[in-house]
Amino acid sequence: MFIIANFINAIASVIDIVLTLYVWAVILQAIISWVNPDPFNPIVRFLYQITEPLFYRIRRIIPLNFGGIDITPVVVIIGITFIKTFFIASLQQLAYRLM
């Protein structure tokens, strides 16, 4: 059983790292959007490609543009924090109980 527990714990750790990196990508995208970035810059294009699909889905469901201020990144960060707090912690507790 400890092998399954270690596997679940490893999955939780990898998901946690990926979500943390995505939060940083969202923060960088939000900061870059405050200035006039070069759309041909590879970093700007990469950040746009990984964040805009999720931003688009959230904007389609809930319009979050108030007076020219887009709070979609804040909603994404709150959602990721919820997932990390609930889902990752649940996986880690499940792994602990399997040991």
N, C-alpha and C positions, 0 to 999 in steps of 0.2 A: 504494500500500500504506500510505502514511503516514496516509491518511484513516481506514482501518480501524483502524490502530494508535491513532490519537487517539480514535476512537469507543470502542474497548475500554478505553482508559485513563480516559475520561470515565465510562463505566459503572462501572468499579472505584471511582472516586472518589465517585460518587453512592451506591453500595452501602455504601462505608465510612462516609460521613456518616450514612446512615440507620441503620446498625447502631450507630454511636456514640450517636445520639440515643435509640435503643431501650435501650441499656445505661443511659443516664441515667434513662430512664423506669422501668426495673426497679429501679434504686437508689432513686429517689424513692418508688416503690410499697412497697419494703421498709421504708424509713424511716417512711412514713405508717402502715404496718401496725403499728408499735410503739405508736402512740397510738390513741385511739378517735376515728377521723375521722368527720366528718359525711358520711353516705352520699349526701346530696343536694347536696354541694358539687360544682360542675362539674369542678374539677380532679381531685378524688378519683374521680369517675365516669369521667373520660377516662382516667386512669391505669389504673383497674381494667379498662376496656373494651379497652385495647390490650395489657395484660400478662396478664390472666387466661386468655385462650384458650390461650396457650402454656404457662402454669403448669399449667392443667388437663390438657393432654396429657402433660406430663412427670409430673405426680402420678399419672396413670392408669397409666403404664408402670412408674414406679419410685416407691413411696411414700417420700417424703423428709421425713417429719415425725418428728423424734427428740425425745421428751420435751417436746413443745409448741413446739419450734423448727423452723420450716420452712426448709429450705435450698434450696428450689427456685430462688430468685433467684440463688444462688451457681452452681448448675448451669447456669442460663441464661446468666449472664455468662461462665462458662468456655466454653460452647458458642459463644457469639458471638465470643469471643477466638480460638477455634480457627478459626472461619470467616474472621475477618479476617486471621489469620496465614496460613492456607493458601490460601483461595479468592481473596482480594483480591490477595495477593502473586503468585499464579499468573497472574491476569489482567494485572497490571502487567508481569510478566516477559514474557508473551506479547506485549503491546503493544510492549515495548521491542525484542523480537526481530523484530517485523514492520517496524520502522522501518529 
